[in-house]
């Protein structure tokens, strides 16, 4: 129904153009460019509109027609935000400031709430009882901000969280919990195992990171923010502004890139030179890692995860020609109005064709979901996603996104399946 309505609006705009009177029908040609300003995205270009009479293009009457057509097309684009053949529905609601989510193999969805609750969504319903509750410092970007489910969850029932421990000073912690064998919708009492205690934090409550994903190698990858101090990103003497790599029990793999150059928990460092890697994605088929790094004023980045890589922050934001730094594989300008969030490779059975293997990513502030295709070209996908902070692909092959703004999980499906 929505797609038919969208097509009707577009057809109406074409009829409106065609109805414009002209005495010189032989001069009708296709215009080259039609620019209109959008407050968030900058200049937009609408191409391929046929039937504009050349002789009267600059008349006042034509200008009114042109504005009407542009309004209809922009309205259609904003209201009908997904590609043809896709639908979006609310999967679950009632969450309070949700920050991250992760699917279990059985289809249950674990959702972190910033204030310290890990909630469970089962068959599209938010369960009343929380899986666990931790005491946390939820100020700014702190709190319970990361969750990961062990690849062998069906047998070991392990769930991992990343949260800020209150104190003077506070610090972030990664812990593992075990689901209760009698009631797997709650954590077993007393099952918390501290996997990693991160460095103490300053008074700055931003750049807290929180990304957590298991790789194909069975290791846990963790994104940690720089605590609003760029110098942290360029030192191997702390864990801030880094991506870390751990065994599932918290031990540090001996093949980590800086294992012999560092000591103690700093041996967990996998890559550095990052500002705020709030989310990352790992391709379940190839093991490829993409790190989303939230920029400062100019560029949002997607970086290819590589052992020992230095991504250049704070000297570089976006691509730069400094020797020794690894440039992003993709970046987009934000003019201080962007925050890249959510990242997932699509390896499901619901989307078909060109979507297979795409990397979907979102922007919290600009409210979109886009994808990098298999050639690394960015494609539009969803232009009206409300404050998305995380993305995941469910066992049913649908794309799910977590909205911090209205406390919902939304599901996007292809009607082709």
N, C-alpha and C positions, 0 to 999 in steps of 0.2 A: 504493500500500500504506500509506504513512504517513498519507495523508488519511483512508483507511478506518478505520485504527486510531484516529485522532483522533475521528472521528465515533462510533466505538464507545464511547470513553470518555465522551463527552458524553451518549450515549443511556443508558449505564449510570448516570450521575449522575441523570438524570431518573427512571429506574426506581427508584433508591434513594429519591428523594423520594416517589414515588408509593406505595412500599411502607410508608411510615411510617403506623402505625395511628392512626385517629381515629374518634371516635364521632359527629362532627358534620360529615358530609360537606357539608352545605348551606353551611357557613361557609368553604369553601375559596375563597381568592382569590389574586390575584397580589401578591407583596410589592412594595413600592416601591423600597427600597434595601437592598443587602447589601454592607457594607464589610468589606474585609480588608486588612491591612497587608502591604506588600511592602518589604523593606529598601532597595531601590534606587529604586523608583519612587514611594514614598509610598503614599497611599491609592488602592486600586483599587475600582471599583464593578462588581458583577456584577448586571445587570438582566435581567428577563424570565423568571425561573425560575418555572414554574407548579406548582401542586399543593401548596403549603405549607399545612398545616392551621392555621387561625387560632387555634383554641382552645388548641393545645398548643405554640405557638411558643416559649414561654419555659421549657418543661420541660427538665430535664437530659438526658432521652433525645433530645429534639429537637435540643438543642445538639450532641450527638454526631453525629446525622445531618447537621446543617448543616455541621459541620467536615469531615466525610467528603466531602460534595458539593463544598465549596469546594476541598478538596485535589485532588480529581479534576479539576476544571475548571482550576485553576491549573497542574497538572501537564500537562494537555493543551495549554494555552496556551504553556507554556515549551518543551515537547519539539517540538511541531508548530508551528513558529514563523512559517511563511509563510502567506499567504492560500491558500485552496483553489485547486488548479490549478497551483501553482508548485512546482518542485523545485530543490534545491540540491545541487551536487556539487563536489568538489575538482577544479579545472581543472589546477593545477600546484602542486608543493610543493618543499621543499628550499631555500627562500630564507633568508637570514640578515638579520634585522632590516630587512625591506623597508619603505620609507617612501613611495614614490610610483610610479605607473605610467602608461603612455600607449600606446595602440594605434597601429600603423602601418596605412595603408590596406590592406596585403596580409594583415592578420590577425596579424602578429607583435606580441607584447606586450613593451615595454621596461619593466623594473622596476628601480628604484633601491634599492640596499642602502646603509645608513647609512655603512658603513665605506669606501665609495668605488667599489664595483663597479656597473656598469650591466649587468644581465643581460637575456637574450633568451629569451622563451618562444615556441616555434614548434610549432604543431599540438598544443598541450597538453603539450609536453615542455620542461623547463628545459635549455637548452644548457649544456654544460660550460664552453665558452670564453665569457668576458665580452665584451660589446660594447666596453667601455672600462673602465679602472681609473684613478682619480685619487687622488692623495695628499690626504687630508682630515683635519680635526679632528672626530672623531665623538663628542666629549663632550657630555653632556646632549642637547639637541635639535639639535645641530649635525650636520654631516656632509653626505653626498650626500642631499638631501631633496626635490629637485624634478626633473621631467623633462617635456619637451614635444616633440612631433613636428611638424615643419613641415607645413602643409596641402598643400604640393606635394612631399611627401617622395618620391613616385614618380619625380619628375624630378630633384630636387636632393639628395636623400638626407640632409637636415639633421636632426640631433637636438640638442636643447638640454638642458643640465643646470644645476642650482643647487646649489652646494656650498660648504663652509667651507674656506678656505685656511688652513693652519696658519701660525703666526707669532707675533710679539710686537709688536703685538697681531694676532690673527687677523681675517679679514674674509670676507664671503661674495662669491661670484663667479658670474656667469652666463656660460657658454661654449657655443659651437656646435661640434659635431663633424660630420663627413661620413662616411657609411657607405662602405666600400670597394666599388668597382665590381665587383671580382672575387669578393669574399666579403662580401655586404651584412650578414652577421651580426656583423661586427666593424667598428670605426671605422678609417678610413684612418690610417695612422701619420703623426703630425705634423699632423693636420687641425684641432687645437683652435684656435678663434678666440675670444678673450676678447670678450664682448659688453658686459659691464658689471662694474666693480669697485665693490662697495658699501662703505659706511663701516666703519671699524675698530670692532671689538667690544670690550666691557669683559669683566670676569671672569664676568659672568652668562652661563650657557650655555643659557638658555631664551628663549622668544619669538623664534624664529629665522625664522619664516615658511617660504617655499619654494614657494608655489603658482605654477604657470606654465600659461598656456593661450593659444592663439591665438584672436583674435576674428574675427568675420565681416569686419572691416575689414582683416584681414591683419596686424594689430599683435600684438605679444607683450605680454601682461599678466602682471605679476609681483607676488606678495604678499610683503611684507617685514615681519618682526616688529619690535617696539619695543626689543628687547634688554633687556627687563625695566626700562625707564625710560620711564614715561608721558610725560614732557616731550618726548621725541623725536617722539611722534605729532602734537604740535600745532605743530611748527615746519616751515617750508619750507626750512630750512638743511641738512637731511640727508635721507636716503632711508629712515630707519627708521620703522616704524609706518605704512607707506604701501602703496598699489597703484601700480605704475609701468607706463608704456606706452612701448614701443620699436618701431622698425622691426626687421625680421628680421635686419638686419646690424648692429644696435646703435646706429644713428643715432637721434636723438630727433626725433619728429614735431613740426613747427612749429605744429600745431594743438592741442598739449597745453595744458591749461587754465592752467598757470602758466609757460608758456614765456617770457613777457615780464616776469614778476615775479621770476624767479629767474635764476641763471646756471649754467653748467657742467652737470654731470650731474643737478643738482636740477631741471632742466627736464623730466626724465623723470617727475616726479610727476603722477599722474592723480587720485588721491584720498588723503585722509589722515584722521587721528583713529582709527587702528586699533591694536589690541593685538597680536594674533598671527593674521594671515590665512594660516593653514596651507594651506587649500584654497579654491578658487573654481570656479565653473562658468559656462560661456558657452553659451547656447542656439544651436546651429548653424543654426536656422531663422530666429530673430528677431534674434540678436545680443545679447539681454539678458544682463546680467552679474549673478550673485549671488556675494557675498563672504561666506565663513564666517569669523567672527571668534571665536576661542576666548576665553571670558569668564574672569573672575577667581574670584568667589565665588558669584555669583547668577544671571547670565544668559548663555546662549549665543546668538549673533546670526547672522541671515542678513540681509545688507544689499544693497540694489539698487545696483549699480555705476553711478555717475554722474560725469561729468567735473567736477572741482573740489569734490566733496562732502567734508564734514567730518563724520565719524561720532561725534565727541564724546569718545572716550577720551583722557585718563583721567577727565575730569569726569563722564562718563556711562557706565554699564554697563547695557545695555538701553535702553528708551525713557526719554526725559526731556524736560522742557518748556523746554529752553534754546534761545533763538532762535539760528538759524544752524547748528544741528546737524541732520543727517539721521538720523531714527530708523530702526531696522531694520524690514524688512517682516514679519519673524517672529522671535520669541525664545522660549526656553523656560527655565524655572527649573531649576537644577541642585543647589543647596545644596552648592556646592563639590565636586560629584561629576559633572562633565561636561566633555567636550572635543569640540566639533563638528569633524568631519573628513569629508572626502569630499564631493563635490558634483557632480552631473551631471544635465543635462536629458535626459529620455528622448525620443529621436527614432528609435527602432528599429522593426523589423518583427515582433518576437517578442511583445511585450506588446501588448495590444489595448485598445480602449475608453477607460476612464477614466484609464489610465496614460499615454497619449500626451500629451506636453508637460509631464508632471509633473517637478518638481525633486526628485531623490532626495538625501538627505543622511544622514550617519551620526554616531554618537557613539562615540568610542574607549573611553571609560571605562564608559559605561552599556551598550555592546554592542547597539545597535539600528541599524536603517536605517528611516527614515521618508520620506515624500514630501510635498511641497506640491502640491496639485492646482492646476488652472488657475484656481481662484478664490482661491488662497492659503491654503487650509485644510490643516492638517497631518493626515496619515493614517498610521496604523500600517502597516508592511510586514513588517519582520523583527525579532523580539524577542530573537533569540539569535545575533547576529552576533559572532564572537569578535574583539575588539580591532581593528575596522576602521579603516584610516587613509586609504584612497582608494577611489573608485568610478569606474567607467567603463562605457560601453556599447560592446560589441564590434561588429565588422562583421556578426556573425550576429544582432544584435539582443538578445543576452543581457545581463543586468546582471552585472558582475563587481565583486567587492570584494576588497581586499587586506588580509590579516590579518597585522599585525606580530607578534602573539603566537605563532602557530605557523608562520609563514613560508610561508603558502599564498595562492594566488589561488583564490577560490571563484566558481562560475558559477551564476546563478539564471536559470531558464528557465520559460516558460509552457508548460504541456502543451496549451494550446489551439491551438498552432501546430506 
